[in-house]
Amino acid sequence: MNLSVPRRVTAAAALAALALGGLTGTASAGSQAAVAAPDIPLANVKQHLADLQAIATANGGNRAHGRTGYKASIDFVKAKLDAAGYTTTLQTFTSSGATGYNLIADWPGGDPNQVLMAGSHLDSVTAGPGINDNGSGSAATLETALAVSRAQLQPTKHLRFGWWGAEELGLVGSKYYVNNLPTSERSKISGYLNFDMIGSPNPGYFVYDDDPTIEQTFKDYFAGLGIPTEIETEGDGRSDHAPFKNVGIPVGGLFSGADYTKTSAQAQKWGGTAGQAFDRCYHSSCDTTANINDTALDRNADAIAYAIWNLSTGTTTPPTGTVFENTADVSIPDNGAAVTSTVNVTGIAGNAPSTLKVGVNIVHTYIGDLVVDLVAPDGSVYSLSNRAGGSTDNINQTYTVNASSEVANGAWKLRVQDKASVDTGYINSFKLTFP
């Protein structure tokens, strides 16, 4: 193995490769090809953060509910969106004896019966300016909304963005919004994406696992960069996606970590410092513009745009065929034993088809190390890739297998073994599509 061969691709090249390869951002929900999302300029997101910092500095050091800094933050975001052509609505509520504000911004057009919504809480705690928590999510969501305007995007679905008040007091603003939506309007929201702390200074890359389609969209983006992700557990139910999830709306999102401690294994795969919190300034006065990791902020902002573009555009026709999918990550030991990802097929009469579609998504830094097989329920083995591809990164491919001699129902396995040392990776997802 020639270790001098460069094998790491740039983010732009990875996205281009994904688009050319026809990777779908909604693997479980349709057959659309990926839509080319724009690169979100990091400088623009950081300027929004600088503006939010200036607002806090001029208003007692914070942007908390009921304080002048919060209202100034809402006015700042609203002015940007109004100028970009959004229809904005300021929703008021009362909490702890003070008036709170939610800002809702609708992009003209799209199917009003299919609404894709993204949001972030805009308030800080009283202790500090709240630049990572949650200026980071608010600024990246704002810049993505402005990118929609610059592109004059005309998605199939209707796009809506939200900035929530009084999250730090118990998700008050988002609960108020959801609770005051008529049931008929709730049913029109096809998905809600939440972004709360995405620029942590000692970052991790965490993806919500609530809705499989949204989860897979984010995992596909990071797989294209060769970045492993983990399921988000630290903030589960503690941010503004919870009120949406509680009424049955599909939710998803990104998170870079708060006051949990980064493990040695996480530091090995993501960098940073093991034994330290993801954000040592969480809910503190030091959560300033100095408390941001630019790389994490940049990657997560681009991932937001990727999800918005892919989940809102293209066909909304249900997929043809029946899909069985496993999106759980499975680590592949370096030069070690084979590992498997399993999908349990049920309800398919008779034998499998002669054109069984096998979707394989493996993140690995040298796919020439890998032997990849499909194992039928009876143990029959179908070779998909045998140390092919050389120094190429990642396998993201759909194989067609003649499995007509196999009974369809049962436990099908994707079996992967790394046969050489140095390079590492994991199974990102595995699916079977029966016509």
Stockholm file with secondary structure:
# STOCKHOLM 1.0

chainA/1-435         MNLSVPRRVTAAAALAALALGGLTGTASAGSQAAVAAPDIPLANVKQHLADLQAIATANGGNRAHGRTGYKASIDFVKAKLDAAGYTTTLQTFTSSGATGYNLIADWPGGDPNQVLMAGSHLDSVTAGPGINDNGSGSAATLETALAVSRAQLQPTKHLRFGWWGAEELGLVGSKYYVNNLPTSERSKISGYLNFDMIGSPNPGYFVYDDDPTIEQTFKDYFAGLGIPTEIETEGDGRSDHAPFKNVGIPVGGLFSGADYTKTSAQAQKWGGTAGQAFDRCYHSSCDTTANINDTALDRNADAIAYAIWNLSTGTTTPPTGTVFENTADVSIPDNGAAVTSTVNVTGIAGNAPSTLKVGVNIVHTYIGDLVVDLVAPDGSVYSLSNRAGGSTDNINQTYTVNASSEVANGAWKLRVQDKASVDTGYINSFKLTFP
#=GR chainA/1-435 SS CCTTSCCCCCHHHHHHHHHHHTCCSCTTTCCCCCCCCCCCCHHHHHHHHHHHHHHHHTTTTCCBTTSHHHHHHHHHHHHHHHHTTCEEEEEEEEETTEEEEEEEEECSCSEEEEEEEEEEECCBCTTSCCIIIIIIHHHHHHHHHHHHHHHTCCCSEEEEEEEESCGGGTSHHHHHHHHTSCHHHHTTEEEEEEECCCCCSSCCCEECCSSHHHHHHHHHHHHHTTCCCEECCTTTTSSTHHHHHHTTCCEEEEECCSSSBCCHHHHHHHCSCTTSBSCTTTTSTTCSGGGCCHHHHHHHHHHHHHHHHHHHSSCCSCCSSEEEEECCCEEECTTCCCEEEEEEECSCCSBCCTTEEEEEEEEESCGGGEEEEEECTTSCEEEEEESCSTTCCCEEEEEEECCTTSBSSEEEEEEEEECSSSCCEEEEEEEEEEC
#=GC SS_cons         CCTTSCCCCCHHHHHHHHHHHTCCSCTTTCCCCCCCCCCCCHHHHHHHHHHHHHHHHTTTTCCBTTSHHHHHHHHHHHHHHHHTTCEEEEEEEEETTEEEEEEEEECSCSEEEEEEEEEEECCBCTTSCCIIIIIIHHHHHHHHHHHHHHHTCCCSEEEEEEEESCGGGTSHHHHHHHHTSCHHHHTTEEEEEEECCCCCSSCCCEECCSSHHHHHHHHHHHHHTTCCCEECCTTTTSSTHHHHHHTTCCEEEEECCSSSBCCHHHHHHHCSCTTSBSCTTTTSTTCSGGGCCHHHHHHHHHHHHHHHHHHHSSCCSCCSSEEEEECCCEEECTTCCCEEEEEEECSCCSBCCTTEEEEEEEEESCGGGEEEEEECTTSCEEEEEESCSTTCCCEEEEEEECCTTSBSSEEEEEEEEECSSSCCEEEEEEEEEEC
//
